[in-house]
C-alpha cells in the first residue's frame, strides 16, 4: 500500500527494535492478563478440559500469525497489516482494519486501566480509584514519547516479570507433585487430579465450549509482532523467529501453568473469582504470594496498556499516511516517534477513569469491555486471513518465491475462519457477552459514516490538485 510513497518526502519510522525486543514483545503479547486473572473462571466452567481450550486457540492463532508473517515478508514496504489489507483487499478494508485495530487497543487499554486501578487498591485502599488510572496513562505516555527503543525495553522487562512468575508457578507445582504435598483440605498434589474427578470433561461438551469465551481474550495482542514490523531490525530473520516460537510459548506458559494449578488444586476447589496463581503459592506456604502476584498482574496489565499505547499510535500514523486519518498524525517527533498519535490515544485511554465513575460494578464493566475487545480482535485476525486469500489469488508468484510460506495454505485459512464463526456463536449464547456483541455493529456504522467523509475529502483534494495543474 505504501509502495507509491517517495521515501525522500515522507516521514519514516526507524528500525530500532532488536531481536531481543521482538521476541519478548511477542511473548508479552501471547501472555495476557486473562491467564493470571481469567483462568480461575475458565477452570470452574470447563474443568481440566481448559488445557485443550488454550491449546486449540493457540493452534488456530499460530496459522493467523504465519499468514501475517508471509504477507509482511512478501513486500518489506508493508509497515503493518493495514498496508497489506489495503493493498490486497482495497482502501476500504485498510481503513476498517486500521481504525478497528486502533479501537481494539483503546478498549483493551481501558480494561487494563480499570484493572490497574483495582490492583493498586490492594496496597493503597484509601486513594480514589481514578487516580492510579490517570497516573498510569501519564507514565506510559511520557516513557513512549522518549524513543521507540524505550517501548522495546519496557516490554522486555514487563514480559520478563510474567515469564519468571509463570516459571516459578510451574516449578512450585512440580515440587509439590513430586513430594505428594497434602493440602489443608486433605487433597494430595498429583497429576491424577487432572482426570480422577469426573474425567477431563466433567461438565461435558457445553462446559468445554464455555471455556472458549473467556480464554480467547487471553490471546489478544498475539498479533502485536505484526505492528512492530516497520521498526524491526532485519525483519526477514527476526519476524519468523518470533512467530515460529508461538506454539512453544503457548505450551510452556499456558499449558504447563494450568497443569501445575490443576495437579495441586483439584478443579472443584478452584475459586472462579480469585487468581489460581495466588492460591497455589498460598498453599505452598508463601504468605507474601498475594502481594507478589498482585505485582505481577499489575505489570501484566501495564504491559498490555503499554502495547496498546504503542500500537494505536503506529496505526494512526499508517492511517494518516494513507489519508484515512487527520494529517497531523503523520508528524514524527525529532526521535522518530508519532507523538500526536501517542497523545491522542492516551487521551482516549483516560476514558478508563471515566468508566470507573459511571459503572459501579467493575467486574461487569470489565466483562463487557473485554468481550467487545475480543470480538473486534477477531475481525482484525479475519482481515489478515482474507488478505492472505487475496494474496494467493493476485500474487501467486510471490507466494511461490516465499521462503516463509504459511503451512496448510488456503485450507487452514478456511479452518481458522470457521473457528472464529464458532467463537462468535458461543459469545451469542451467554447474556453478559451477548450485550457486548450488540455494541459491535454500532462501531462499524460509525466507521462507515467516517469512511464517506474520508472519500469526500480525498475527492476534494484530487479535484483541487487537478485545478492547480
Buried (B, 14 or more C-beta within 10 A) or exposed (E): BBEEEEEEEEEEBBBBBBBEBBBBBBBBBBBBBBBBBBBBBBBBBBBBBBBBBBBBBBBBBBBBBBBBBBBBBBBEBBBBBBBBBBBBBEBBBBBBBBBBBBBBBBBBBBBBBBBBBBBBBBEEEEEBBBEBBBBBBEEBBEBBBBBBBBBBBBBBEBBBBBBEBBBBBBEBBBBBBEEEBEBEEEBBBBEEBBBEBBEBBBBEEEBBBBBBBBBBBBBBBBBBBBBBBBBBBEBEEBBBBBBBBBBEBBEBBBBBBBBBBBBBBBBEBBBEEBBBBBBBBBBBEBEEBBEBBBBBBBBBBBBBBBBBBBBBBBBBBBBBBBBBBBEEBBEBBEBBBBBBBBBBBBEBBBBBBEBBEEBEEBEEBBBBBBBBBBBBBBBBBBBBBBBBBBBBEEBEEBBEEBEBBBEBBEEBBEBBBEBBEEBBEBBEEBEEBEBBBEBBEEBBEEBEEBBEEBBEEBEEEEEEEEEEE
